[in-house]
Amino acid sequence: MIRKKYPSKPALSFLSLLFLKILFFFEMGMAKNSTSIIPVNVGVVLDFDNDLDGKIGLSCINMSLSDFYDTHGDYKTRLVLITRDSKNDVAGAAAAALDLIKNVEVQAIIGPTTSMQANFVIELGEKAQVPIISFSASSPSLTSIRSPFFFRATQNDSTQVNAISALVQAFGWREAVPIYIDNEYGQGVIPYLTDALQAVDARVPYRSVISPSATDDQIVSELYKLMTMQTRVFIVHMFPSLGARVFAKAKEIGMVSEGYVWIMTDGLTAEFFSSPNASVTNTMQGALGLTPYVPRTKDLETFRVRWKRKFQQDNPDIVDAELNIFGLRAYDAATALALAVEKAGTANLGFQKANVSSNSSTDLATLGVSLNGPNLVQALSNITFKGLTGEYLFDNGQLQSSAFQIINVNGNGGREIGFWTSTKGIVKTLNSTNSMTAYSGSNSDLSTVIWPGDTTSVPKGWEIPTNGKKLRIGVPVKDSFNEFVRVTRDPSSNTTTFTGYCIDVFDAVVNALPYALPYEYIPFAKPDGEPAGTYNDLVYQVYLKNFDAVVGDTTIIFNRSQYVDFTLPYTESGVSMVVPIVDNNSKNAWVFLRPLTWDLWVTSFCFFIFIGFVIWVLEHRINEDFRGPASHQAGTSIWFSFSTMVFAQRETVVSNFSRAVVIIWCFVVLILTQSYTASLTSLLTVQQLRPTVTDVHELIKKGEYVGYRGGSFVQGILLDQLHFDKSKLIVYNTTEQWDDLLSKGSGNGGIAAAFDEVPFTRLFLSKYCSKYAVIDPTFKTGGFGFAFPKGSPLVPDVSRAVLNMTEGDKMREIENAWFGKQSNCPDSSNSVTSNSLSLKSFWGLFLIAGVASLLALIIFMVMFVYKERKVLRPLNSTISIRRKLSNFFRIFIQRDLKSHTFRKSGLDDRNGTSLPTMGAPSPSASSVQTSYFPGDGDHSSTEFVDSSPDCQTSQEVVINIDQLTNPNQERLAAFEVEHDHN
């Protein structure tokens, strides 16, 4: 039987029971958690009265805590916000903070809004050990308080000054004027800004300070003052409300137009572009602004939409509010505080009451101390997270700086043109993958900027003042050297004319500038027309702002450059010495010796003797021209050597060694004689001008008198640098006096030399070039230059124009017009005497001739010794060394009968003497006479003689000629016979 099965219902009942139990325990847990949550009071002090930023900040703080605890539901702490309105007042903020600390006993305070309010609130927090977290107080002056209980949850204003100076440097501006609000917020950043600008060689000629309560008329008055100045680069740092009024008035009077540059700090930029207002942005078209860079993330965009919806629900009367950087900073600050409170714990949330006397009734005296404050400070210092503004981290209570976004105002908003970072400088994009990119300071790394006036041409940063004021150019007044500057006053018309080389150069330079530059010359003179002071006094007038520039024969020297800026020099530089020159042509009888120095004369003479000796050694055994008595042989050798000077030698050389030596020596003689001839010709025909003095130390050593131009700084060089005796200095004021003093000489009431600047020496030599010469500069200077005030923007442009002129023909035309062409004047550098020819110029030739001669001599001697080696080793070993050497020398001076020269001459006797032609005896009847001492050419040492009884000889030895078939055997036999007789 099969039974039917039914589903089990108890299983369903079990599941239902399990669900009910889970629900029960969840509700019990929620109830338990709700009872364990610990509220932590936190104060919020912001400006809510007519301040949109305060309302935006509070809204972001509330949303931050809501979002935080939605994602961190397990946290035990909950921040409870107690808000106070500071009423846009420093005292109101202090009172609100005091109430929160004393009465509410808050654990921390978020706020206040401004740096002025924060200054006192930080002191209260320090006293009560309550952390103060401000997301909008950015003044650098707050850092000086150095309170560990102050956390700046925003960028310090000092972090943006380097970005501003980078912009100034990138566009080449040399000056900038800060326009800032007259309070702690404005004043705090100015020292940092000034230092940053000076670091990039930009000056701050003026600081425009505007009161927070300034009226429109006061603002306009200050702007008109700026218009009268040259600088056209303005850096605006103030509250947005005051900044909007300043830009509106600047627009009205035409200061937001072509040629002007406006740069806004991040406080203005962030405010204006978070909530664009067409009426405001229209007044600042073309301005540049900086704002901290906030990465655009998905979380940020989502929060922006949520915030806008929430804010409109809470504030229906506020239309078109936009989330700004202050709201984002407030959001992250609240998140950081919530994390820190949870991390710090809740063990000591109370306050320790102050121990004061009963008669102390002040609120500050009874202020308690937070027990949890130090723990909370430690927690805030160590937290790190990624907020809406990026990585969030405190370093010594300061939020880490981020990159800055560079904005260009166009239309009804801002256009991003680039970024600035502390590591890479100005960059076009931040997502560069090249981590090795160097720091950039070029405007080429920015997108195109549309400047005020709707132009893309970069303003030069300065203009001539619009009040029609001309540049006041100071000109020196003097009575001498008027070729450089001449000031002529016409009493009848009461007019003054200015002429001269320096005046023409400056006029030409100004005409070469790419813009008009109105100016007027003003003489630096007393009412009676006399000079009002020295050149140093004139330059100092520019520093005192009595003149806008100085034009004249003003030299660039160090002590003057401390007060003014000079342009590039437009003349040659240096101080030179001018001395008389004399004709160095000698009229005496010994002028022929001057072409060569004594060492070259001696070397040449020695080589002539040496070459003659070498030729005699190589030729006397084989050449009849070099035989004969000793005096004859010596004379012939010397004659032969010296006759090569004119190539008149009559003797022939037959040895190949001699020929090689003679060829090389003739080449040396040819070079030497030609050089001597050229030098002597120059000495006798070309005018040789020699300076009387060539060394300044020679003047000092001899105590000579020297001169300098009156009123010149050269006097200081002579006394301080060259150490001349002051009593040896004589002043001249004109070129005529200069010439007269040099003509007299130091011993006749004149001077031995004159020291002056190169331009003045050139002028002097243009008149007296045939009488004087310039010695190389003894002291370097900068040359003539135009002087302008320190940091003047005209200096670079004028310098470029000067450089352009000096490279062209215009400067030469001006010089020729005032100084004339000096083509007829001898060049002083070539007017000094030429040096005599020295051994240094010919030692190479002498070396070649000497080496060749020695080599030929050595080879000849080696061959001769080898050939006559048996003479040194005779058969009779009892012969002394002295006798061996004597016999060897006797052979050396004899003829070489085996030489082809004697065979060719038909000499068949061994002594080289021709046989008699008539009645000659037969060889068998001949005898040999051997002399013990060498004879001359007419009495040979060995000769054939008649055997008749009439012939007297000192000693005869009869030898069979047939036995003397070997010349060496002849010599050995003669030696042995001579030895036997001795």
ZAKOLGU-310980 format. One line per 5 residues: number of its first residue (from 1); for each residue x, y, z negated of C-alpha. Coordinates in steps of 0.1 Angstrom, whole numbers. Layout:
BEGIN
NUM> X,Y,Z; ...
//
This chain:
BEGIN
1> 0,0,0; 15,34,11; 10,64,-12; 9,100,1; 36,125,-13
6> 28,161,-22; 53,190,-26; 66,196,-61; 51,229,-76; 74,230,-107
11> 103,241,-84; 84,272,-74; 77,280,-110; 114,276,-118; 125,302,-92
16> 99,327,-104; 111,323,-140; 147,328,-129; 139,360,-111; 120,374,-141
21> 150,366,-164; 175,384,-140; 152,414,-139; 149,415,-176; 187,413,-182
26> 193,440,-156; 169,464,-173; 185,456,-206; 220,464,-191; 208,497,-177
31> 193,507,-210; 226,498,-227; 247,518,-201; 224,548,-205; 230,548,-242
36> 268,546,-237; 272,575,-212; 291,604,-229; 283,639,-217; 312,663,-215
41> 305,700,-214; 323,720,-187; 320,757,-182; 315,774,-148; 323,811,-146
46> 316,826,-112; 302,858,-97; 265,851,-88; 254,887,-86; 254,897,-49
51> 283,873,-42; 276,846,-17; 309,828,-25; 298,822,-61; 266,806,-50
56> 283,785,-24; 309,774,-50; 283,763,-76; 263,745,-49; 294,725,-39
61> 303,718,-75; 269,703,-81; 270,682,-50; 306,671,-58; 295,657,-92
66> 264,641,-78; 284,624,-50; 312,614,-75; 289,597,-100; 269,580,-73
71> 301,562,-63; 315,559,-98; 284,547,-117; 305,526,-141; 322,557,-155
76> 313,564,-191; 317,602,-189; 294,627,-172; 302,663,-167; 276,687,-179
81> 279,721,-162; 272,752,-183; 273,782,-160; 279,818,-168; 278,848,-145
86> 308,870,-147; 289,898,-130; 319,906,-107; 336,922,-137; 368,914,-155
91> 353,920,-189; 322,899,-179; 344,870,-170; 363,872,-203; 331,874,-223
96> 317,844,-205; 348,824,-210; 349,833,-247; 313,823,-252; 319,790,-235
101> 349,781,-255; 337,794,-289; 300,786,-289; 296,758,-264; 331,743,-270
106> 335,733,-233; 364,709,-225; 374,729,-193; 363,759,-173; 360,760,-135
111> 366,796,-124; 367,825,-125; 364,840,-90; 391,867,-88; 427,869,-99
116> 420,899,-121; 393,879,-140; 416,848,-142; 444,868,-159; 425,872,-192
121> 406,839,-190; 439,820,-187; 451,836,-219; 419,824,-236; 424,789,-223
126> 460,790,-235; 449,800,-270; 421,774,-272; 440,747,-252; 412,745,-227
131> 422,739,-191; 412,766,-166; 407,755,-130; 402,782,-105; 396,775,-68
136> 397,811,-56; 423,830,-78; 452,831,-54; 474,859,-66; 511,849,-71
141> 512,871,-102; 492,844,-121; 522,820,-117; 542,843,-140; 519,835,-169
146> 533,800,-169; 505,785,-188; 503,747,-187; 465,750,-191; 460,769,-158
151> 454,749,-126; 453,767,-93; 430,746,-71; 436,768,-41; 466,780,-20
156> 489,805,-37; 490,837,-16; 528,835,-15; 526,804,6; 513,823,36
161> 539,851,37; 563,828,56; 537,821,82; 531,859,86; 568,866,89
166> 571,838,115; 545,856,136; 564,889,133; 596,872,143; 581,853,171
171> 568,884,189; 600,904,181; 585,931,160; 610,950,138; 586,967,114
176> 553,960,98; 531,980,74; 510,961,48; 475,975,40; 464,960,8
181> 439,966,-20; 451,984,-51; 446,957,-77; 463,926,-89; 450,906,-60
186> 466,929,-35; 498,939,-53; 507,903,-63; 516,892,-28; 535,923,-16
191> 569,915,-31; 568,880,-15; 557,895,18; 584,921,18; 611,895,11
196> 598,872,39; 598,901,64; 633,911,55; 644,876,59; 635,878,96
201> 651,912,100; 618,932,99; 614,963,77; 585,976,57; 587,1013,62
206> 555,1021,44; 529,1005,22; 493,1015,26; 474,1011,-7; 436,1014,-6
211> 415,1016,-38; 387,991,-42; 364,1021,-48; 377,1041,-19; 352,1061,2
216> 350,1060,39; 367,1094,41; 396,1082,20; 400,1052,42; 399,1073,74
221> 425,1097,59; 448,1068,52; 444,1054,87; 452,1087,102; 484,1088,82
226> 493,1054,97; 486,1068,132; 513,1095,127; 539,1068,122; 557,1047,148
231> 548,1013,134; 518,996,151; 519,963,132; 496,961,102; 491,933,78
236> 457,935,60; 453,918,25; 422,927,6; 387,916,-3; 364,909,26
241> 340,936,17; 367,963,17; 384,947,48; 353,950,68; 351,988,60
246> 387,993,69; 383,975,103; 352,995,110; 369,1028,105; 400,1017,124
251> 377,1009,153; 361,1043,151; 393,1063,153; 408,1041,181; 433,1020,161
256> 419,987,173; 431,993,209; 460,984,232; 494,987,215; 481,979,180
261> 486,946,161; 464,935,132; 472,904,111; 448,892,84; 457,871,54
266> 437,839,47; 413,857,23; 399,878,51; 401,852,78; 383,825,59
271> 355,848,49; 349,863,82; 349,831,102; 330,809,78; 300,832,83
276> 306,852,115; 289,885,117; 289,902,151; 290,936,136; 321,928,117
281> 340,907,142; 334,933,169; 356,957,149; 385,934,148; 387,921,184
286> 423,909,192; 434,906,156; 453,876,143; 444,857,112; 456,829,90
291> 435,803,73; 445,771,55; 442,741,78; 415,716,68; 415,684,88
296> 382,677,106; 371,643,93; 338,625,96; 332,629,58; 337,666,61
301> 312,670,89; 287,648,71; 290,669,40; 287,701,59; 253,690,73
306> 241,678,38; 253,710,21; 236,733,46; 203,714,41; 207,715,3
311> 218,751,1; 189,763,22; 165,744,-1; 180,759,-32; 184,794,-17
316> 156,799,8; 162,837,8; 197,833,22; 198,828,60; 227,815,81
321> 251,807,52; 281,787,63; 303,765,43; 337,781,38; 371,771,24
326> 361,783,-11; 332,758,-12; 355,730,-1; 380,739,-28; 352,740,-54
331> 340,705,-43; 375,690,-47; 382,708,-79; 350,694,-95; 360,659,-83
336> 395,663,-98; 381,674,-131; 356,645,-132; 385,620,-126; 407,637,-152
341> 379,637,-179; 373,600,-174; 410,593,-175; 417,614,-206; 390,596,-226
346> 365,608,-251; 382,600,-284; 387,637,-293; 361,659,-277; 358,682,-306
351> 375,715,-316; 396,722,-345; 383,753,-363; 407,781,-369; 419,786,-405
356> 412,823,-409; 403,845,-438; 368,855,-446; 374,891,-437; 385,883,-402
361> 355,889,-380; 370,890,-344; 359,863,-320; 395,856,-309; 406,851,-345
366> 379,825,-351; 386,807,-318; 390,770,-322; 415,746,-305; 404,718,-282
371> 417,684,-294; 413,669,-260; 429,697,-241; 465,683,-239; 452,649,-228
376> 431,665,-201; 460,686,-189; 481,654,-186; 454,637,-167; 449,666,-143
381> 487,667,-136; 488,630,-126; 456,626,-105; 458,623,-68; 431,615,-42
386> 420,624,-7; 395,652,-9; 375,671,17; 405,695,22; 431,667,25
391> 455,652,0; 449,666,-34; 477,668,-59; 488,693,-85; 525,702,-89
396> 532,722,-120; 496,733,-120; 498,745,-83; 480,728,-55; 504,716,-28
401> 505,740,2; 492,728,35; 496,740,71; 480,773,83; 458,777,113
406> 464,808,134; 432,824,146; 428,850,174; 396,870,171; 376,869,203
411> 339,874,209; 318,865,179; 344,842,163; 379,830,162; 399,811,187
416> 426,787,175; 460,795,191; 484,774,170; 495,763,136; 523,770,112
421> 540,745,89; 568,748,65; 589,722,83; 582,729,120; 573,766,120
426> 549,777,147; 535,748,168; 507,746,192; 493,713,178; 498,694,146
431> 495,659,161; 530,659,176; 546,625,174; 582,639,175; 593,641,139
436> 627,655,149; 613,687,163; 633,716,150; 618,747,133; 602,769,159
441> 599,807,158; 589,813,194; 556,827,206; 558,803,235; 545,777,210
446> 512,796,208; 483,797,231; 477,829,250; 468,857,227; 442,883,237
451> 454,915,219; 433,946,210; 423,964,241; 416,931,258; 451,926,271
456> 475,896,271; 506,918,271; 524,915,238; 525,949,220; 560,961,213
461> 550,969,178; 557,1006,177; 547,1038,196; 555,1074,196; 532,1091,171
466> 500,1103,185; 502,1137,169; 524,1150,197; 556,1152,176; 588,1149,195
471> 619,1132,183; 643,1156,166; 677,1149,180; 706,1163,161; 736,1176,182
476> 770,1185,168; 782,1221,173; 820,1226,180; 844,1249,198; 866,1223,214
481> 864,1193,237; 832,1207,251; 833,1181,279; 815,1158,255; 790,1181,239
486> 785,1218,245; 759,1239,227; 753,1273,243; 730,1299,228; 717,1328,248
491> 710,1357,224; 689,1376,250; 664,1348,255; 670,1331,222; 673,1298,239
496> 699,1270,234; 712,1248,262; 728,1214,256; 753,1200,281; 781,1175,282
501> 790,1139,288; 771,1126,258; 740,1146,266; 739,1133,302; 743,1097,290
506> 714,1100,265; 692,1117,291; 699,1089,316; 693,1062,290; 659,1077,280
511> 649,1079,317; 657,1042,320; 633,1032,292; 601,1016,303; 580,1042,285
516> 580,1079,279; 600,1092,249; 595,1129,242; 624,1145,223; 641,1178,217
521> 677,1186,209; 684,1206,177; 719,1220,170; 734,1210,137; 745,1246,129
526> 741,1274,104; 721,1305,112; 753,1322,124; 759,1294,149; 788,1278,130
531> 788,1241,124; 767,1231,94; 791,1202,84; 811,1173,95; 801,1144,116
536> 794,1124,85; 771,1151,73; 753,1151,106; 748,1113,105; 735,1116,69
541> 708,1140,80; 692,1110,98; 691,1091,66; 675,1121,49; 649,1121,77
546> 659,1157,88; 667,1143,122; 652,1113,141; 685,1106,159; 720,1120,165
551> 734,1124,200; 770,1134,205; 806,1122,203; 797,1102,172; 819,1072,166
556> 805,1040,152; 823,1033,119; 814,1012,89; 806,1038,63; 782,1056,87
561> 764,1023,96; 754,1020,59; 729,1049,64; 719,1046,100; 716,1021,128
566> 738,1026,159; 730,1016,194; 755,997,215; 786,1019,222; 786,1036,256
571> 824,1044,256; 856,1024,251; 865,1018,214; 896,1022,194; 921,1048,182
576> 952,1051,204; 986,1068,201; 996,1093,227; 1034,1099,231; 1055,1118,257
581> 1071,1099,285; 1106,1105,300; 1121,1093,333; 1142,1063,325; 1162,1065,358
586> 1199,1065,349; 1222,1088,369; 1255,1074,355; 1280,1053,373; 1271,1021,354
591> 1235,1019,366; 1244,988,387; 1248,968,355; 1213,974,343; 1194,950,365
596> 1208,920,345; 1211,916,308; 1245,909,292; 1237,872,286; 1228,867,323
601> 1260,885,334; 1282,863,311; 1264,831,322; 1268,840,359; 1305,847,355
606> 1311,815,336; 1292,795,363; 1313,811,390; 1345,799,373; 1330,765,366
611> 1319,760,402; 1353,770,414; 1369,745,391; 1346,717,402; 1353,724,439
616> 1391,723,433; 1388,690,415; 1368,675,443; 1388,690,472; 1425,695,462
621> 1436,658,470; 1420,657,504; 1418,693,516; 1449,714,527; 1429,746,520
626> 1431,738,483; 1468,728,482; 1499,748,474; 1514,763,443; 1493,762,412
631> 1486,800,413; 1475,796,450; 1452,767,442; 1436,786,413; 1432,818,433
636> 1417,798,462; 1392,781,440; 1380,813,423; 1380,831,456; 1359,804,471
641> 1334,805,442; 1329,842,441; 1328,846,479; 1295,826,479; 1278,858,466
646> 1281,872,501; 1285,839,518; 1320,849,531; 1339,818,521; 1365,808,547
651> 1376,775,533; 1359,744,544; 1349,716,521; 1353,680,532; 1341,660,502
656> 1304,651,503; 1303,658,465; 1316,693,471; 1291,699,499; 1262,689,476
661> 1275,712,448; 1280,741,472; 1245,737,487; 1229,739,453; 1251,767,441
666> 1244,788,472; 1207,784,466; 1212,797,430; 1234,825,442; 1208,835,468
671> 1180,837,443; 1203,856,418; 1215,881,444; 1181,888,459; 1166,894,424
676> 1195,917,415; 1191,936,447; 1153,941,441; 1158,952,405; 1186,976,414
681> 1165,990,442; 1136,996,419; 1159,1013,393; 1173,1037,419; 1142,1045,439
686> 1111,1040,418; 1103,1065,390; 1107,1047,356; 1087,1064,329; 1095,1053,293
691> 1075,1063,262; 1096,1080,236; 1079,1059,209; 1064,1025,211; 1059,1015,174
696> 1039,1034,149; 1060,1021,121; 1090,1037,137; 1073,1071,133; 1067,1064,96
701> 1103,1052,90; 1118,1082,107; 1095,1106,90; 1082,1121,123; 1053,1145,125
706> 1021,1132,141; 989,1150,150; 952,1143,150; 920,1161,161; 904,1184,135
711> 873,1171,119; 879,1135,130; 878,1105,108; 913,1096,123; 928,1115,93
716> 915,1088,70; 930,1061,92; 964,1078,92; 964,1082,54; 946,1051,42
721> 953,1025,68; 987,1035,83; 1000,1052,51; 1014,1084,67; 1026,1111,44
726> 1000,1139,44; 1027,1165,48; 1036,1149,81; 1001,1154,97; 993,1183,120
731> 959,1193,132; 950,1203,167; 916,1214,180; 920,1217,218; 938,1198,245
736> 961,1229,250; 972,1227,214; 976,1190,218; 999,1194,248; 1019,1222,232
741> 1026,1202,200; 1037,1171,220; 1059,1192,243; 1078,1208,213; 1085,1175,196
746> 1087,1166,160; 1120,1185,153; 1108,1218,169; 1076,1224,150; 1056,1200,171
751> 1047,1163,168; 1062,1131,181; 1028,1114,187; 991,1121,185; 964,1097,173
756> 929,1100,186; 899,1080,199; 900,1065,233; 875,1088,249; 894,1119,238
761> 928,1104,249; 912,1097,283; 901,1133,285; 935,1145,275; 953,1123,301
766> 930,1135,328; 947,1168,325; 983,1158,315; 987,1123,328; 1021,1130,342
771> 1036,1139,309; 1022,1114,284; 1013,1078,279; 989,1059,258; 1002,1031,235
776> 979,1002,227; 952,1009,201; 965,1008,165; 931,1007,149; 898,993,162
781> 866,1013,161; 831,1009,176; 832,1037,202; 805,1064,207; 770,1054,199
786> 736,1070,193; 724,1070,156; 689,1062,146; 672,1056,112; 676,1022,97
791> 653,997,113; 642,1020,140; 624,1001,168; 641,1023,193; 675,1009,187
796> 670,976,207; 654,993,237; 680,1021,238; 709,995,234; 695,975,263
801> 693,1007,284; 729,1016,275; 741,981,285; 722,983,318; 739,1017,325
806> 774,1005,317; 771,976,341; 759,999,369; 772,1029,387; 754,1055,368
811> 779,1056,339; 808,1060,363; 791,1089,381; 786,1107,348; 823,1100,338
816> 835,1114,371; 814,1144,368; 828,1154,334; 863,1140,334; 871,1138,371
821> 887,1109,390; 921,1099,377; 932,1081,408; 962,1105,411; 974,1098,377
826> 999,1070,371; 987,1042,351; 1003,1045,317; 1005,1007,314; 1028,1007,345
831> 1047,1038,335; 1070,1022,311; 1104,1009,322; 1106,974,335; 1127,949,316
836> 1161,939,330; 1164,904,344; 1174,880,316; 1187,845,314; 1151,833,305
841> 1141,839,341; 1170,818,356; 1180,792,331; 1163,766,352; 1184,773,382
846> 1216,773,362; 1205,740,346; 1201,724,381; 1234,737,393; 1252,726,361
851> 1237,691,361; 1245,686,398; 1281,698,393; 1287,677,362; 1272,647,379
856> 1295,651,410; 1325,656,387; 1318,625,367; 1312,603,397; 1345,615,413
861> 1365,609,381; 1350,574,376; 1359,565,412; 1394,579,409; 1402,562,376
866> 1389,529,390; 1411,533,421; 1442,542,401; 1436,518,372; 1469,499,378
871> 1487,531,370; 1474,530,335; 1485,493,333; 1519,492,349; 1541,460,351
876> 1565,474,326; 1546,474,293; 1573,494,275; 1561,527,291; 1546,550,265
881> 1510,562,267; 1523,598,271; 1543,588,300; 1514,569,315; 1492,599,312
886> 1519,621,327; 1523,598,357; 1486,595,360; 1482,633,361; 1511,635,387
891> 1492,611,409; 1460,632,404; 1475,663,418; 1491,646,448; 1475,642,482
896> 1453,613,489; 1472,598,519; 1444,574,526; 1419,602,531; 1405,604,565
901> 1414,641,566; 1451,634,566; 1449,604,590; 1429,626,614; 1458,652,612
906> 1484,627,623; 1502,626,589; 1518,592,588; 1542,597,559; 1530,588,525
911> 1536,623,511; 1516,639,538; 1544,659,554; 1548,659,592; 1578,640,605
916> 1604,659,625; 1597,658,662; 1633,657,673; 1661,634,661; 1640,616,636
921> 1656,586,621; 1642,552,622; 1621,540,593; 1648,515,583; 1674,543,579
926> 1650,565,558; 1654,570,521; 1630,580,494; 1636,609,470; 1615,609,439
931> 1612,640,418; 1604,637,381; 1583,669,381; 1555,679,404; 1565,704,430
936> 1543,728,450; 1530,724,484; 1563,731,501; 1582,707,479; 1562,675,477
941> 1569,651,450; 1580,624,474; 1592,632,509; 1612,616,537; 1646,633,542
946> 1676,629,565; 1702,604,553; 1731,626,564; 1758,634,539; 1749,671,540
951> 1716,664,522; 1721,669,485; 1696,651,462; 1695,648,425; 1689,611,427
956> 1683,587,456; 1669,553,457; 1671,533,489; 1641,512,495; 1632,492,525
961> 1601,507,541; 1589,474,552; 1586,464,516; 1562,493,508; 1533,481,526
966> 1511,487,495; 1508,523,482; 1503,510,447; 1535,491,449; 1552,523,460
971> 1539,541,429; 1549,512,406; 1584,510,420; 1589,547,416; 1577,545,380
976> 1601,516,372; 1630,534,388; 1622,565,368; 1619,545,336; 1654,528,343
981> 1670,562,346; 1655,575,315
//
